[in-house]
Amino acid sequence: MAEFLGQYVPTPYTIDKWLHIIRKIHDTLKPFDILNQEIDIRVPELTGEYSIALKISHKEVGKFFPLSYPVASISRITVHTLDFFRPIENFFVNINEDWKSDTSKLPDGIDKLLITFEFKIPEANFLNNLVQRDRAREVIGEELSEYWLNAQLKHPAVLKTVYGRLDLHDVPFNVNVGVAQEIRDIIPREFVKSLETQQELSKTRDREERLRLSLEMARQRTRYTGREYSFFSDMQDLFFPTRFAKFIKVTPPFYYDTCVRGRDFYDLTFPTFPKSMEVISRTNLTLENPAAHGKLVYSKRDFMADVKKIFGIE
């Protein structure tokens, strides 16, 4: 049976502020006939686009324009006609972080516009109000660990009543893959004992104790003695993202992005190797496909084989 590892919990700051800005933009354009609204968010870059299609009347333009959006997080506003998708240059201009519209740029005969607002999203935690992310781990024998990945938009039915499209690109999914047990099981005891003796020798100032430890080190000489740095260097190479990736397989609609060392370290007389690797996978979510289900497979067998190779263990 799968062991659930928990789920993300919404934090006090989410996408609320960003959606509040979108709501204010919507309200300024509400007097026109709103044909469609779309949101497109690029998660890694923390940027997004809010597009709104309008049907306008030239008689009403002077009544409802000019518009002003004093919002620092808006990086660009573009306007296109909906007939031939022609750009209307400089319809909005940025004056001291205050975006103002210029109705003189509106061509005659145009009755439909597409206005796109590009945003900078200040924090990555905005996902917590939009996406539910769960994961579960299941150990398959001694060779594999599987992590089931589930991500889905919250309240997609409600979102569909508001937006014609809502796309989230490259939603991250982080999984901590434990490696400490494999290291503990494989590293030779004589190698560990030699390191412990060396550490004790480096700490003591007592002459008799130093002599005793020196004699003990002489008795403990193994094929690893004097080559410790080489073993440590080869082990550290296993945890580079490009190297560790070969032990990981991610099934669609998720895909492998990268991995980083975990924060906790395996204490081999001193902190040396990470106890886990944080593997980052990604997926896309839309209103048409609001849920993604996949899995991440960690090959303990292949990882252990590489550790054994480093220490010359058959």
Buried (B, 14 or more C-beta within 10 A) or exposed (E): EEEEEEEBEEEEEBBEEBBEBBEEBBEBBEEBBEBEBBBBBBBEEBBBBBBBBBEBEEEEBEEBBEBEBEBEBBEEBBBBBBEEEEEBEEBBEEEEEEBBBEEEEBEEEBEBBBBBBBBEBEBEBBBBBBBBBBBBBEEEEEEBBBBBBBBBBEEBEEBBEEBBBBBBBBBBBBBBBBBBEBBEEBBBEBBBBBBEBBEBBEEEEEEEEBEBBEEBBEEBEEEBBEEEEEBBEBBBEBBEBEEBBEBBBBBEBBEBBEBBBBEEBBEBBEEBBBBBBBBBBBBBBBBEBBBBEBBBBBBBEEBBEBBEEBBEEE
